[in-house]
Amino acid sequence: QMGFDDREYQLPSVEPETGETAQGHFAEKKIQMAIQELPLHFRTVVILRDIQELSYEEISKIVDVPLGTVKSRINRARLQLQQSLKEFR
C-alpha cells in the first residue's frame, strides 16, 4: 500500500539551467501557496497527478475513490489553481 503525505513534495524546477531568477522563484512560491490553499481532497489528487506523475488508476487506489471521482477532482483542482494564478498569465 502506497502512502501519501502532502507536505513532502517539491515542484520540479521550471527555470532554465542557467540559474534561477527572482521572478521564477516568486512564481514557484505562488504556485506552491496556491496548491496549499486547495481543499485537501483536491490538493491530494493534484499533487499525486501533476507533481508525482502517478496515473489516474494509481491515484484512485491510493485515495480509495472511483476513477471518475479522481478525474473530476483533478479537473476542479486545476480550475481553482488557474483562477488563483490568473494574474501570472
DODO-830316 format. One record per residue (C-alpha): x, y, z. Coordinates in steps of 0.5 Angstrom, whole numbers, padded with zeros to 4 digits, always signed. Layout:
REM residues N
XYZ/...
//
This chain:
REM residues 89
+0000+0000+0000/+0003+0007-0002/+0002+0012+0003/+0001+0020+0002/+0004+0026+0006/+0002+0032+0002/+0008+0036+0006/+0013+0032+0002/+0013+0035-0005/+0017+0039-0009/+0015+0043-0015/+0020+0041-0021/+0024+0047-0023/+0022+0051-0029/+0028+0055-0029/+0033+0055-0035/+0039+0051-0033/+0043+0058-0033/+0040+0059-0026/+0034+0061-0022/+0031+0068-0023/+0028+0072-0017/+0022+0072-0022/+0022+0065-0023/+0023+0064-0015/+0017+0068-0014/+0012+0065-0019/+0014+0058-0016/+0013+0060-0009/+0006+0063-0011/+0004+0056-0014/+0006+0052-0008/+0002+0057-0004/-0004+0056-0009/-0003+0049-0008/-0003+0049-0001/-0010+0053-0001/-0013+0048-0004/-0018+0044+0000/-0015+0037+0002/-0019+0033-0003/-0017+0037-0009/-0009+0038-0006/-0008+0031-0005/-0010+0029-0012/-0007+0035-0016/+0000+0033-0012/+0000+0026-0014/-0002+0027-0021/+0002+0033-0023/+0008+0033-0019/+0009+0026-0017/+0006+0024-0024/+0002+0018-0022/-0003+0015-0027/-0011+0016-0025/-0011+0009-0023/-0006+0009-0018/-0009+0015-0015/-0016+0012-0015/-0013+0006-0011/-0009+0011-0006/-0014+0015-0004/-0019+0010-0005/-0025+0013-0009/-0027+0012-0016/-0023+0013-0022/-0029+0018-0025/-0028+0022-0018/-0021+0022-0019/-0021+0026-0026/-0027+0030-0023/-0023+0033-0017/-0016+0034-0021/-0020+0038-0026/-0024+0042-0021/-0017+0043-0017/-0014+0045-0024/-0019+0050-0025/-0018+0053-0018/-0011+0054-0019/-0012+0057-0026/-0017+0062-0022/-0012+0063-0016/-0006+0064-0021/-0009+0068-0027/-0005+0074-0025/+0001+0071-0027/-0001+0069-0034/
//
